[in-house]
Amino acid sequence: MLFKGAYKLNDYPRIIGIQDYDALEKIAVNNKEGNIIAFVHLTWNHAKIYKMLQKKLFFMKLKKLGVQSMMMCNSVSEDNYRNMFNIAGMKCPIYIYTNENDYFVDAVEKKYDAIYAAQIIPFKRIGLAREIKSIYILTYTQGAGMKENDLHSAYPEMKHAEFNKNWKNVSEKNELFNQSKVGLCLSKEEGPMLASLEYMLSGIPVVSTKSSGGRKEYYDPDYAIIVDDNPGSIRKGVEAMIAKQVDPEYIRKKTLIKLNHDRENYVQAILDQHKKYTNEQLSGENIMKSLFTNPLERFVTLDSLIANE
């Protein structure tokens, strides 16, 4: 999903999918056309009392401005907290907006034992991968603009790792994933972690540390392993996963089954809201096709949304 805007899911009632809380509040403040239903996706782990309380108060504020919020949770744990606070919503990971056509299995030579797609920032814990000798760090520096990435200065213990100095587009990322035997996920806490899904859609297995935020929801013991958060355990996990030699097409296929299950539930929520307001039953198949074939086609910038209010 993108920030500074929202995805238009339905015209009447007006339903949007959004992860940008600041943008949502601006839409609410400028709302002049009546009720809006917002499917609000969480960007960071909210399986905590204070986090969920903050969101409940935020949603109450939005309701006074004509916005009915429905929380889309990334994990079972988050969804349990949502129910505890009696917040409308469901378990539906932010993953659903990923365009799976951007990622595919490609029969290229494997150059690296592991790849870790992670920005240069402490919570990603890149240094935990230091015992993996053949590794590529697919990175970027938050807010660096055109400045080149400098992994080796940030992590001297990773001087053996290859990395990208400049931004990589989606096709370049997919190529790097396919050149790698295993994908790494090493943060202790974040959101569901897009890279985790990207690995699996590219057909490579995952080695992850224990984490909160939702990334393990799509894991399967056939192609994912969760290890202790120390360099030795991570190295051994990579070695074990490489030895399994899991079929890349199997990883992708099983991941898509999980992804499409969540998409179907999401579409059903849209259908239910539409029928509630209009008593009309729309085609779920048509919405699935139009919404997820190319999700970006439904994205509308904040300025455009406010201008049309």
Backbone as a ProteinNet text record, in pm:
[ID]
protein_1_A
[PRIMARY]
MLFKGAYKLNDYPRIIGIQDYDALEKIAVNNKEGNIIAFVHLTWNHAKIYKMLQKKLFFMKLKKLGVQSMMMCNSVSEDNYRNMFNIAGMKCPIYIYTNENDYFVDAVEKKYDAIYAAQIIPFKRIGLAREIKSIYILTYTQGAGMKENDLHSAYPEMKHAEFNKNWKNVSEKNELFNQSKVGLCLSKEEGPMLASLEYMLSGIPVVSTKSSGGRKEYYDPDYAIIVDDNPGSIRKGVEAMIAKQVDPEYIRKKTLIKLNHDRENYVQAILDQHKKYTNEQLSGENIMKSLFTNPLERFVTLDSLIANE
[TERTIARY]
83.3	0	87.3	26.8	98.2	47.3	129.2	90.1	40.3	-8.8	-55.2	-168.9	-259.5	-374.8	-447.9	-540.9	-620.3	-663	-706.9	-758	-910.3	-970.2	-1115.4	-1170	-1250	-1301.2	-1445.9	-1522.6	-1664.2	-1714.1	-1805.9	-1856.5	-1968.1	-2064.3	-2170.8	-2205.5	-2191.6	-2131.4	-1984	-1933.3	-1792.2	-1703.4	-1627.6	-1536.7	-1395.7	-1303	-1163.2	-1076.1	-964.3	-862.5	-743.4	-694.6	-591.9	-501	-373	-279.3	-217.5	-247.6	-189.4	-284.7	-253.1	-343.5	-357.7	-249	-256.3	-346.4	-330.9	-415.3	-561.5	-587.8	-725.6	-789.2	-714	-768.9	-797.8	-711.2	-734.9	-857.8	-875.2	-994.6	-1119.1	-1113.1	-1227.4	-1260.5	-1159	-1179.4	-1241.1	-1203.7	-1254	-1377.3	-1432.3	-1547.3	-1673.7	-1732.1	-1854.1	-1968.8	-1944	-2044.3	-2104.8	-2092.7	-2155.4	-2059.2	-2116.6	-2039.1	-1934.8	-1820.2	-1713.6	-1683.2	-1666	-1622.5	-1476	-1392	-1247.5	-1199.6	-1145.8	-1077.6	-933.9	-905.5	-778.3	-678.4	-569.4	-467.1	-357.4	-316.7	-213.2	-75	13.1	147.1	252.6	218.7	313.6	237.1	307.5	244.3	157.2	29.4	-63.6	-117.1	-50.8	-95.4	-49.6	-89.8	-55	-172.6	-194.8	-309.8	-303.3	-188.3	-181.8	-195.8	-141.5	-153.6	-299.7	-368.4	-507.2	-596.3	-565.1	-641.3	-624.7	-502.5	-478.3	-564.4	-570	-648	-797.4	-844.1	-986	-1025.5	-942.2	-969.9	-964.2	-870.2	-858.3	-982.7	-1030.3	-1149.7	-1273.5	-1280.5	-1393.1	-1393.2	-1275.3	-1261.7	-1308	-1267.3	-1306.3	-1457.2	-1518.3	-1662.3	-1741	-1693.4	-1759.8	-1750.2	-1652.1	-1632.7	-1695.2	-1771.8	-1842.8	-1767.9	-1664	-1587.2	-1604.9	-1660.3	-1672.7	-1548	-1470.3	-1343.2	-1357.1	-1294.6	-1286.4	-1139	-1093.4	-952.1	-918.6	-816.7	-766.9	-638	-644.1	-532	-440.9	-312.2	-213.3	-187.9	-235.4	-206.9	-324.2	-325.3	-427.2	-419.9	-299.2	-280.5	-340.4	-313.7	-373.1	-524.8	-577.2	-722.1	-784.5	-714.6	-763.6	-770.9	-670.1	-671.6	-783.3	-803.9	-912.7	-1046.6	-1070	-1194.5	-1205.9	-1093.8	-1092.3	-1143.3	-1110.1	-1150.9	-1280	-1342.1	-1470.3	-1461.6	-1355.2	-1334.7	-1380.3	-1458.4	-1503.9	-1384.8	-1389.8	-1281.1	-1267.4	-1148.4	-1124.2	-974	-936	-797.3	-782	-702.2	-676.9	-545.3	-435.4	-303.6	-295.2	-212	-187.6	-129.6	-82.4	-27.6	-120.3	-250.9	-345.5	-327.5	-269.8	-252	-125.3	-47.8	72.7	34.2	97.4	72	160.8	101.5	182.8	246.6	198.1	256.7	394	427.6	560.6	668.4	626	720.9	691.4	796	777.2	903.3	887.5	1001.1	1076.2	1206.2	1290.2	1408.7	1430.9	1536.7	1673.1	1721.7	1852.7	1951.3	2078.3	2182.2	2173.6	2186.6	2188.5	2328	2335.1	2463.4	2486.9	2377.5	2389.7	2316.7	2373.7	2304.7	2182.1	2191.8	2080.3	2074.4	1954.5	1932.5	1849.5	1877.9	1798.2	1758.7	1629.3	1576.7	1538.3	1618.8	1597.3	1663.7	1592.7	1653.8	1760.1	1852.5	1959	1901.8	1851.6	1787.4	1797.6	1817.6	1849.2	1751.5	1619	1526.1	1533.2	1595.2	1609.8	1721.4	1809.3	1912.6	1993.9	2042	2116.9	2240.2	2303.2	2424.7	2407.3	2284.6	2261.1	2294.4	2307	2337.5	2487.1	2568.9	2712.9	2782.5	2726.7	2792.5	2760.6	2673.1	2641.2	2739.8	2826.2	2936.3	2891.3	2795.6	2746.9	2609.9	2608.6	2483.6	2475.6	2352.9	2325.4	2228.2	2261.3	2172.2	2107.6	1979.7	1902.5	1846.9	1905.4	1877.6	1843	1804.9	1791.2	1802.6	1829.2	1842.5	1725.4	1644.4	1525.2	1562.1	1499.6	1520.6	1651.4	1722	1853.7	1846.5	1729.2	1716	1803.5	1886.5	1972.9	2107.3	2127.1	2253	2269.8	2391.6	2416.8	2409.5	2360.8	2362.6	2506.8	2535.7	2670.1	2656.5	2627.6	2607.5	2730.9	2847.6	2970.1	3008.9	2974.6	3001.3	2904.7	2779.8	2678.5	2699.4	2745.3	2765.2	2901.5	3009.2	3143.4	3153.6	3070.8	3073.7	3016.2	2958	2898.7	2982.1	3110.5	3195.4	3207.3	3177.1	3181.6	3056.1	2952.2	2823.8	2822.7	2757.9	2728.8	2602	2590.6	2470.9	2455.2	2338.7	2309.3	2335	2412.2	2437.5	2320	2245.5	2133.8	2004.8	1895.5	1761.7	1744	1677	1642.9	1492.1	1452.7	1310.3	1259.4	1130.3	1068.9	1127.8	1149.4	1203.6	1346	1423.8	1559.6	1556.6	1460.7	1445.3	1411	1316.2	1275.9	1393.9	1479.1	1596.8	1690.7	1712.6	1799.9	1741.7	1610.5	1548.3	1572.4	1554.9	1571.6	1717.4	1809.7	1951.7	1994.1	1900	1929.7	1857.1	1917.6	1860.7	1759.6	1776.8	1692.7	1672.4	1554.1	1527.6	1528.1	1585	1596	1496.9	1445	1360	1410.6	1474.7	1549.3	1501.6	1400.5	1352.1	1276.5	1274.6	1200.8	1056.5	1034.7	900	890.5	781.3	745.7	603.5	570.5	443.5	460.2	379.5	388.9	510.9	582.4	707.9	685.4	678.1	654.5	757.7	884.6	990.2	965.1	906	877	786.4	683	593.5	663.3	743.5	814.9	904.4	973.4	1057.2	974.5	863.1	783.8	716.6	673.6	615.8	721.4	847.8	958.6	1007	948.1	978.5	1095.2	1137.1	1248.7	1198.9	1254.5	1212.7	1262.7	1212.7	1239	1299.6	1398	1449.2	1419.9	1343.3	1299.7	1336.5	1362.6	1371	1229.5	1215.5	1086.4	1049.5	923.2	884.6	738	701	560.8	530.9	408.4	369.9	295.8	307.9	224.2	293.6	426.2	488.4	477.4	467.5	463	328.4	228.5	94.9	93.2	186.1	187.5	292.9	357.9	463.9	406.1	485.9	452.1	580.6	573.8	697	770.5	701.3	767.7	871.3	848.4	937.7	972.9	947.9	985.3	1026.2	1127	1174	1197.4	1158.3	1178.6	1287.7	1391.2	1509.2	1533.6	1622.6	1661.1	1736.7	1731.1	1790.5	1937.4	2018.4	2163.3	2226.9	2344.9	2405.9	2422.5	2459.9	2480	2352.6	2244	2115.6	2064.6	2086.9	2043.3	2123.1	2252.7	2335.8	2292	2268.4	2225.7	2087.5	2001.1	1869.5	1879.3	1968.2	1990	2042.9	2138.2	2194.7	2087.9	2002.7	1897.2	1794.9	1759.6	1659.4	1715.1	1842	1904.5	1904.7	1933.1	1940.2	1804.9	1694.9	1561.5	1529	1589	1568.1	1418.6	1347.2	1203.3	1177.9	1080.8	1044.7	995.1	1058.6	1016.9	870.8	824.8	686.4	588.6	626.1	542.3	530.5	642.2	640.7	547.8	562.9	480	332	304.2	165.1	96.1	163.6	102.1	85.5	179.6	169.1	50.1	29.7	-83.4	-217.1	-221.9	-344.9	-380	-280.3	-302.6	-339.7	-270.3	-295.6	-437	-477.8	-610.2	-722	-694.7	-794	-824	-719.9	-739.7	-806.5	-772.2	-836	-985.4	-1021.1	-1162.9	-1240.3	-1181.3	-1246.3	-1261	-1161.4	-1163.2	-1274.9	-1282.6	-1387.8	-1525.4	-1537.8	-1666.7	-1707.3	-1610.6	-1640.4	-1691.8	-1634.6	-1683.3	-1826.2	-1850.8	-1984.2	-2087.2	-2049.4	-2142.3	-2180.1	-2082.4	-2111.2	-2198.8	-2170	-2250.5	-2395.8	-2414.1	-2550.4	-2624.3	-2551.6	-2611.9	-2673.6	-2608.9	-2655.3	-2749.1	-2739	-2814.7	-2908.2	-2891.7	-2965.3	-2935.6	-2823	-2781.6	-2662.5	-2668.5	-2560.2	-2466	-2344.3	-2245.5	-2173.7	-2101.3	-2023.3	-1886.1	-1858.9	-1728.2	-1617.8	-1648.6	-1548.4	-1502.2	-1596	-1559.7	-1473.3	-1505.6	-1426.7	-1286.9	-1277.9	-1146.1	-1058.1	-1116.4	-1039.6	-1000.5	-1093.6	-1065.7	-976.8	-986.2	-912	-768.8	-746.3	-614.7	-532.5	-590	-509.5	-399.4	-437.4	-339.2	-390.6	-360.1	-414.3	-387.2	-275.4	-240.3	-342.7	-417.7	-518.1	-628.1	-644.6	-749	-695.5	-566.4	-508.8	-536	-581.8	-611.6	-531.9	-464.5	-382.9	-470.3	-410.2	-481.9	-539.4	-461.8	-509.3	-633	-633.3	-748.3	-870.3	-849.3	-960.7	-1024.9	-941.7	-994.1	-1062.2	-1006.1	-1063.2	-1201.3	-1226.3	-1354.5	-1458.5	-1419.5	-1515.7	-1622.7
-119.2	0	124.8	234.5	361.1	458.2	557.4	664.5	784.1	887.2	1013.1	991.1	902.8	875.4	752.6	701.8	584.9	509.2	386.7	302.9	310.3	345.2	352.5	211.8	165.9	29.4	21	128.4	126.9	271	298.4	435.2	467.8	374.6	396.6	266.3	262.2	367.8	386.7	503.2	528.8	449.6	358	275.2	296.1	320.6	336.6	241.2	201.1	125.2	216.5	226.1	326	280.1	318	290.9	419.4	531.2	660.3	731.5	729.2	784.4	935.8	1004.9	1150.3	1185.1	1109.6	1133.8	1106.9	1001.8	968.8	1080.8	1138.3	1247.3	1370.1	1398.7	1512.2	1488.5	1364.2	1330.4	1352	1309.3	1323.8	1470.5	1551	1693.4	1764.9	1723.1	1787.7	1719	1622	1546.3	1632.1	1646.5	1726.8	1646.9	1521.4	1443.8	1329.7	1333.8	1229.2	1120.1	1006.1	897.8	838.5	806.9	733.2	610.8	497.6	377.2	356.2	353.7	339.7	205.4	123.6	0.7	41	51.7	108	-4.3	-5.7	-109.4	-63.2	-151.9	-121.2	-139.3	-44	-49	-102.1	-112.6	-159.2	-245.6	-329	-417.6	-340.3	-377.9	-314	-412.3	-524.3	-622.7	-580.7	-460.1	-402.2	-317	-313.3	-240.5	-92.5	-28.9	115.7	150.5	64.6	89.4	79.5	-22.9	-41.8	67.6	112.3	221.7	349.7	376.7	494.5	490.4	372.9	360.7	373.6	319.2	330.5	477.2	552.8	695.4	770.6	732.5	794.1	765	641.6	603.7	675.7	697.2	771.2	915.4	973.5	1109.3	1114.6	1014.6	1010.3	993.4	915.4	891.1	1020.9	1111.3	1240.8	1324.2	1290.9	1363.1	1289.2	1184.4	1114.1	998.4	949.2	836.3	715.3	609.7	483	399.5	370.5	300.4	152.2	70.7	-73	-112	-169	-201.7	-332.7	-328.1	-446.4	-491.7	-603.4	-650.3	-744.7	-737.8	-819	-954.6	-974.2	-1099.5	-1140.2	-1266.9	-1317.4	-1242.5	-1215.7	-1145.1	-1005	-932.1	-798.7	-807.4	-906.7	-921.3	-951.4	-1025.1	-1051.5	-922.5	-837.8	-708.7	-619.2	-625.3	-547.4	-587.3	-717.2	-765.6	-725.4	-725.6	-686.9	-544.3	-457.5	-317.4	-289.6	-396	-383.5	-285.4	-299.8	-216.6	-294.8	-232.7	-299.4	-332.1	-447.9	-484	-632.9	-675.4	-815.9	-839.3	-965.3	-998.8	-999.9	-909.1	-901.4	-828.1	-901.8	-839.2	-737.6	-640	-535.3	-591.9	-717.7	-786.9	-786.7	-780.5	-805.7	-711.2	-592.5	-496.5	-519.8	-620.3	-651.4	-707.7	-658	-709.4	-831.3	-951	-1072.6	-1089.1	-1016.3	-1025.4	-958.5	-878.8	-816.7	-916.7	-1029.6	-1128.8	-1264.3	-1335.5	-1465.4	-1549	-1678.5	-1770.3	-1763.6	-1744.3	-1732.8	-1828.8	-1907.5	-2009.7	-1946.9	-1868.6	-1804.8	-1870.5	-1843.9	-1901.4	-1843.3	-1928.9	-1884	-1831.3	-1704.2	-1641.5	-1628.5	-1625.7	-1596.8	-1703	-1735.1	-1825.2	-1757.3	-1626.4	-1555	-1411.4	-1355.3	-1214	-1156.6	-1032.6	-963.9	-828.5	-809.6	-682.3	-599.1	-498.9	-422.1	-286	-183.4	-51.2	-45.4	47.8	64.4	140.9	64.2	121.1	16.5	58.2	-38.2	-154.1	-129.4	-238.2	-354.2	-331.6	-440.3	-538.7	-499.5	-588.1	-662.3	-586.5	-644.3	-719.8	-671.5	-734.2	-878.4	-921.4	-1060.5	-1158.9	-1108.3	-1195.5	-1210.3	-1166	-1156.6	-1291	-1401	-1530.3	-1595.5	-1533.9	-1586.5	-1524.1	-1603.5	-1552.1	-1507.9	-1578.7	-1544.8	-1479.9	-1347	-1276.6	-1145.2	-1108.8	-980.3	-903.5	-780.2	-692.6	-595.1	-614.1	-526.3	-414.8	-297	-197	-59.3	26.6	169.3	242.1	370.4	451.9	547.9	537.3	620.5	768.4	842.4	986.2	1028.6	934.2	968.4	1036.2	1032.9	1092.9	1023.1	1100.2	1043.2	996.3	1011.1	970.2	818.8	773.8	630.7	561.5	435.2	353.6	318.5	308.3	269.7	167.1	45.4	-61.7	-86.4	-86	-123.7	-23.9	102.8	200.9	182.9	151.6	133.5	3.5	-99.7	-231.6	-286.2	-247.2	-295.9	-448	-512.8	-659.3	-724.8	-643	-695.6	-658.9	-633.9	-591.9	-699.3	-822.8	-930.5	-934.2	-862.3	-868	-778	-824.6	-738	-659.6	-541.1	-460.6	-361.4	-303.1	-204.1	-63.8	13	151.5	242.1	202.3	284.8	204.1	274.3	214.1	106.8	-1.6	-107.8	-107.4	-118.3	-125.2	-267.8	-288.1	-417.2	-530.3	-508.6	-615.3	-651.2	-550.9	-576.9	-651.8	-617.8	-689.2	-835	-858.8	-996.2	-1078.9	-1017.7	-1088.8	-1126.1	-1032.7	-1060	-1168.3	-1165.5	-1270.5	-1407.2	-1414.4	-1542	-1587.9	-1494.5	-1530.4	-1576.5	-1575.9	-1610.5	-1738.7	-1811.7	-1939.7	-1924.7	-1821.9	-1802.4	-1653.1	-1614.3	-1476.8	-1464.1	-1356.1	-1334.5	-1229.8	-1252.8	-1157.3	-1153.5	-1044.7	-1045	-944	-866	-769.4	-841.9	-780.2	-836	-789.2	-669.5	-613.4	-515.9	-523.9	-424.6	-454	-425	-467.3	-605.7	-640.4	-774.4	-795.7	-690.4	-696.7	-742.4	-645.7	-673.1	-768.8	-751.4	-835.5	-982.8	-1014.5	-1154	-1215.8	-1140.6	-1189.3	-1190.1	-1088.2	-1081.1	-1203.1	-1244.4	-1364	-1482.9	-1505.9	-1626.4	-1621.1	-1502.5	-1490	-1509.8	-1488	-1513.1	-1657.6	-1733.7	-1875.8	-1913.4	-1823.9	-1861.2	-1877.1	-1974.8	-1999.3	-1890.3	-1892.3	-1784.3	-1837.9	-1765.7	-1786.1	-1658.5	-1671.7	-1555.5	-1572.6	-1462	-1463.7	-1453.9	-1479.6	-1461.4	-1313.7	-1286.9	-1147.7	-1126.7	-1000.7	-962.3	-861.1	-864.2	-773	-839.1	-972.6	-1041.1	-1115.5	-1108.2	-1169.9	-1322.4	-1384.9	-1531.2	-1588	-1502.8	-1550.6	-1630.6	-1601.5	-1671.3	-1781.8	-1807.3	-1908.1	-2049	-2141.4	-2283	-2358.4	-2461.9	-2534.6	-2594.5	-2607.6	-2660.2	-2562.9	-2432.3	-2334.7	-2215.8	-2226.7	-2118.5	-2177.3	-2118.7	-2163	-2041.4	-2051.6	-1943.6	-1986.3	-1902.7	-1937.5	-1832.4	-1865.2	-1768.7	-1651.9	-1537.2	-1416.2	-1400.9	-1493.3	-1480.7	-1528.1	-1477	-1506.3	-1655.2	-1734.2	-1876.6	-1948.6	-1919.1	-1982.9	-1943.4	-1818.4	-1771.3	-1841	-1852.4	-1923.6	-2069.4	-2135.8	-2275.6	-2289.4	-2191.8	-2193.6	-2183.4	-2096.9	-2083.1	-2213.7	-2273.5	-2400.1	-2509.2	-2515.1	-2616.5	-2595.2	-2468.7	-2441.1	-2467.1	-2436.6	-2466.1	-2616.6	-2693.2	-2839.2	-2900.8	-2833.4	-2887.6	-2885.6	-2791.6	-2780.5	-2779.9	-2686.5	-2676	-2622.9	-2680.1	-2637.8	-2492.6	-2401.7	-2260.9	-2240.4	-2315.9	-2300.9	-2342	-2439.1	-2482.1	-2370	-2304.1	-2193.2	-2082.5	-2045.4	-1937.9	-1977.4	-2098.6	-2143.3	-2144.5	-2198.8	-2207.3	-2068.8	-1979.7	-1842.3	-1770.8	-1792.2	-1729	-1780.6	-1906.5	-1960.6	-1884	-1861.3	-1785.9	-1640.8	-1580.8	-1441.5	-1424.2	-1512.5	-1500.2	-1530.7	-1613.1	-1636.6	-1506.2	-1431.7	-1303.5	-1201.8	-1205.6	-1114.7	-1142.6	-1269.1	-1305.8	-1255.4	-1266.9	-1215.8	-1063.7	-998.1	-852	-809.3	-877	-846.7	-872.2	-978.7	-1007.7	-895.2	-836.5	-723.7	-603.8	-581.8	-474.6	-504.2	-628.9	-669.5	-652.1	-689.7	-679.1	-534.1	-444.1	-302.4	-246	-285	-236.9	-283.3	-410.4	-463.7	-400.6	-372.7	-311.1	-176	-101	33.8	37.1	-60.1	-54.5	-172.4	-278.8	-404.1	-468.7	-430.8	-485.6	-579.4	-695.7	-792.8	-779.2	-732.6	-720.2	-853	-860.8	-980.1	-973.6	-1068.4	-1073.3	-1102.7	-1183.1	-1218.6	-1095.3	-1008.9	-887.6	-794.2	-783.1	-696.7	-754.1	-886.1	-949.8	-915.9	-928.3	-904.6	-758.4	-668.2	-525.8	-468.2	-522.3	-465.1	-514.5	-641.2	-698.7	-730.1	-712.9	-731.9	-627.4	-503.2	-395.1	-296	-320.3	-237.2	-88.2	-52.2	89.2	168.2	100.5	170.2	229.5	177.7	227.9	328.8	354.9	448.3	592	672.6	813.7	896.1	999.7	1081.8	1161.3	1202.5	1279.3	1407.6	1478.6	1603.8	1580.1	1471.6	1441	1404.6	1329.1	1290.7	1412.3	1503.6	1623.4	1715.3	1724.8	1811.3	1764.8	1632.8	1577.4	1574.7	1619.7	1620.6	1727.4
0	0	0	-46	-53.5	52.6	82.1	172.5	90.9	162.5	103.3	3.5	40.5	-43.3	5.9	-78.2	-40	-164.9	-144	-252.4	-251.3	-364.6	-375	-395.1	-300.2	-303.8	-348.3	-326.1	-361.4	-366.1	-460.6	-475.6	-376.7	-363.5	-264	-195.4	-64	18.2	-16.6	11.9	-18.9	76	18.7	97.5	44.4	136	97.1	178.9	120.4	192.2	213.7	336.3	365.6	479.5	470.6	579.4	634.6	572.3	610.5	706.6	835.8	936.4	923.9	890.9	873	755.2	646.5	529.4	562.1	638.1	674.8	756.1	848.2	928.7	841.9	745.6	656.2	569.2	523.9	445.9	530.8	657	747	772.6	798.1	826.9	707.5	586.8	465	407.5	477.4	429.6	428.6	310.3	297.4	236	202.3	129	210	341.2	421.4	460.7	497.4	556.6	462.4	520.3	453.1	539.1	474.8	544.9	510.7	612.1	590.1	643.2	553.8	594.2	628.4	756.1	802	830	753.5	766.7	861.9	949	1047.6	986.3	1010.2	950.9	1046.9	1174.8	1276.9	1376	1447.7	1544.7	1644.3	1653.1	1746.4	1850.1	1869.2	1968.2	2107.9	2145.1	2274.9	2321.1	2450.8	2503.7	2468.5	2489.9	2467.5	2319.9	2231.3	2087.7	2043.8	2091.9	2052.7	2110.7	2231.5	2291.8	2210.7	2164.8	2081	1955.1	1891.9	1768.9	1797	1908	1941.2	1958	2027.4	2046.6	1913.7	1828.4	1695.6	1612.6	1617	1541.1	1594	1724.4	1782.3	1731.8	1721.3	1668.2	1522.9	1443.5	1302.8	1286.8	1375.6	1366.6	1379.1	1464.6	1480.4	1353	1268.3	1142.2	1023.8	1052.6	946.6	884.3	950.1	897.5	988.4	932	1003.9	975.6	1077.5	1059	1090.5	1006.6	1029.7	1029.4	1138.8	1153.3	1083.5	996.2	927.2	996.4	1065.9	1147.9	1070.1	1099.3	1029.1	1093.2	1215.1	1285	1372.6	1411.3	1503.2	1635.4	1681.3	1807.6	1802.6	1695	1679.1	1677.9	1608	1597.1	1733.2	1816.8	1952.1	2033.1	2019.8	2089.7	2034.8	1904	1843.3	1905	1917.1	1976.5	2123.1	2193.7	2334.8	2352.9	2256.7	2264.2	2186.5	2136.3	2065.5	1948.5	1869.7	1751.2	1628.5	1542.9	1420.5	1331.6	1265.9	1175.9	1158	1117.3	1087.5	1073.1	1066.3	1035.4	884.2	833.9	689.9	667.8	648.2	636.2	523	542.9	444.3	314.7	321	204.5	83.1	106.3	-2.9	-121	-98.1	-206.8	-288.3	-251.5	-328.1	-464.3	-568.9	-703.7	-726.1	-718.3	-729	-865.6	-965.6	-1099.4	-1107.6	-1006.5	-1001.9	-963	-906.2	-855.4	-918.6	-954.4	-1019.2	-1004.2	-1027.8	-1021.8	-1153.7	-1146.3	-1265.3	-1251.6	-1354.2	-1350.4	-1378.9	-1284.8	-1299.4	-1202.5	-1224.9	-1139.5	-998.2	-899.6	-760.6	-726.3	-688.8	-656.1	-505.5	-429.1	-286.3	-203.6	-88.8	3.3	63.4	84.2	145.9	97.3	105.3	76.5	190.7	225.7	326.8	271.1	246.2	197.8	320	350.2	472.9	463	506.9	510	619.3	604.4	703.6	822.4	917.5	1035.8	1147	1272.2	1378.2	1395.1	1385.3	1416.6	1317.5	1201.7	1104.5	1142.7	1231.3	1288.4	1180.9	1084.6	973.2	1021.6	1126.8	1177.2	1221.4	1248.3	1287.5	1175.6	1053.8	939.2	916.3	1009.1	984	963	1009.8	991.7	857.4	780	646.6	548.5	492.8	411.3	272.1	215.3	81.2	94.8	99.2	128.3	52.2	15.2	-49.6	39.3	69.5	145.3	47.2	23.5	-64.5	22.6	12.5	114.7	58.9	149.5	121.7	254.3	247.8	367.6	373.5	477.5	490.4	486.2	392.8	385.7	323.4	259	204.7	68.7	6.4	-125.7	-227.4	-299.3	-403	-347	-218.1	-156.8	-165.7	-194.3	-206.8	-70.6	-73.4	47.6	83	211.2	255.2	367.6	329.3	426.5	511.1	448.5	518.3	626.8	608	713.5	830.3	796.8	900.8	978	906.4	967.5	926.2	996	961.2	962.2	1043.7	1050.1	924.5	835.3	711.5	589	607.4	494.8	387.1	420.2	321	234.9	274.4	204.3	81.7	-23.4	-137.9	-107.1	-164.4	-142.6	-256.8	-266.7	-370	-316.9	-392	-352	-388	-490.7	-537.3	-536.8	-551.7	-546.3	-653.3	-616.8	-711	-735.1	-863.6	-892.8	-871.4	-892.1	-860.4	-943.2	-1071.9	-1156.5	-1114.5	-1074.6	-1026.2	-893.3	-809	-682.3	-707.1	-797.4	-826.5	-876.8	-959.4	-1009.9	-895.3	-803	-688.8	-598.2	-578.3	-498.2	-561.7	-692.6	-761.9	-766.4	-751.1	-746.6	-607.2	-513.6	-374.3	-334.4	-243.8	-201.3	-87.9	-5.7	112.5	135.5	184.9	224.6	376	427.2	571.2	621.9	743.3	814.4	958.2	998.7	1124.5	1228.5	1199.3	1298.3	1409.7	1525.8	1639.7	1638.7	1586.7	1581.1	1465.4	1391.8	1289.5	1245.7	1119.4	1065.9	1004.5	904	845.4	757.2	723.3	647.3	503.5	413.7	272.3	214.2	249	191.5	216.8	330.9	363.3	257.4	217.5	112.3	-22.7	-49.9	-177.3	-197.3	-93.1	-103.3	-152	-83.2	-110.3	-246.9	-290	-424.1	-531.5	-496.4	-588.9	-580.3	-489.5	-481.5	-393.3	-302.1	-214.4	-70.5	2.2	140.5	234.1	357.4	452.5	581.8	632	767.5	845.4	952.2	1030.1	1176.9	1242.6	1388.6	1444.8	1573.7	1638.7	1629.2	1600.7	1577.3	1609.8	1623.5	1635.2	1525.8	1475.1	1368.4	1254.8	1241.7	1143.8	1032.6	1021.5	904.3	903.7	1020.7	1025	981.2	960.6	926.4	796.3	705.5	576.7	571.9	683	683.3	686.3	637.7	636.6	669.8	751.4	787.6	669.2	556.1	436.6	381.4	400.2	337.3	426.1	554.6	646.4	780.6	840	970.7	1058.6	1185.7	1281.8	1378.9	1389.9	1470.1	1578.4	1671.2	1774.5	1711.3	1779.2	1720.4	1759.2	1709.7	1722.6	1592.3	1557.7	1427.4	1398.1	1499.7	1476.7	1439.4	1509.2	1479.3	1341.4	1304.6	1172.9	1063.2	1080.5	982	968.5	1080.4	1076.2	1012	1036.7	974	823.3	776.1	631.6	573.8	640.4	592.5	586.5	688.5	692.3	581.8	556.9	454.3	315.1	292.9	163.8	139.9	244.7	232.4	197.1	232.6	203.5	54.8	-19.2	-164	-200.5	-142.8	-168	-308.8	-377.3	-512.5	-509.5	-583.3	-582.5	-623.4	-721.3	-766.1	-656	-577.1	-464.7	-361.8	-331.8	-235.5	-284.2	-409.6	-465.3	-466.5	-511.6	-522.7	-386.5	-286.4	-154	-91.6	-118.4	-68.6	-131.5	-260.4	-329.2	-277.1	-237.3	-179.2	-52	32.7	156.7	127.1	31.7	-5.1	-58.7	-147.7	-208.3	-109.4	-10.6	94.7	169.1	203.3	271.2	179.2	52.5	-42.9	-54.3	-56.7	-66.1	55.5	173.5	294.3	288.9	233.6	220	125.2	12.8	-84.5	-23.6	53.2	116.5	211.1	279.6	368.4	288.4	169.5	81.4	36.9	-4.3	-49.3	61.8	183.3	296.1	323.3	317	339.9	228.8	104.3	-8.6	5.6	37.7	50.1	167.6	275	393.3	359.5	271.3	238.1	118.1	27.5	-98	-119.3	-40.9	-59	-194.1	-253.6	-383.4	-362.7	-428.6	-417.5	-536.9	-512.7	-619.2	-642	-752.9	-785.9	-719.8	-631.7	-568	-666.9	-768.1	-868.9	-944.8	-979.9	-1053	-968.1	-839.9	-752.5	-733.2	-715.6	-701.2	-820.7	-939.3	-1061.4	-1075.1	-1052.2	-1073	-963.3	-843.2	-731.3	-723.7	-759.2	-734	-858.7	-978.2	-1098.7	-1104.9	-1076.4	-1064.7	-960.7	-832.3	-724.8	-740.1	-803.4	-815.7	-896.1	-982.9	-1062.4	-974.9	-855.3	-765.3	-663.9	-668.7	-571.9	-613.9	-518.3	-542.1	-441.6	-489	-399.5	-303.1	-194.3	-92.8	-150.9	-231.1	-291	-376.4	-453	-538.5	-455.4	-349.7	-263.2	-198.4	-149.4	-83.8	-184.9	-305	-408.8	-450.8	-441.2	-484.2	-373.2	-253.5	-143	-165.5
[MASK]
+++++++++++++++++++++++++++++++++++++++++++++++++++++++++++++++++++++++++++++++++++++++++++++++++++++++++++++++++++++++++++++++++++++++++++++++++++++++++++++++++++++++++++++++++++++++++++++++++++++++++++++++++++++++++++++++++++++++++++++++++++++++++++++++++++++++++++++++++++++++++++++++++++++++++++++++++++++

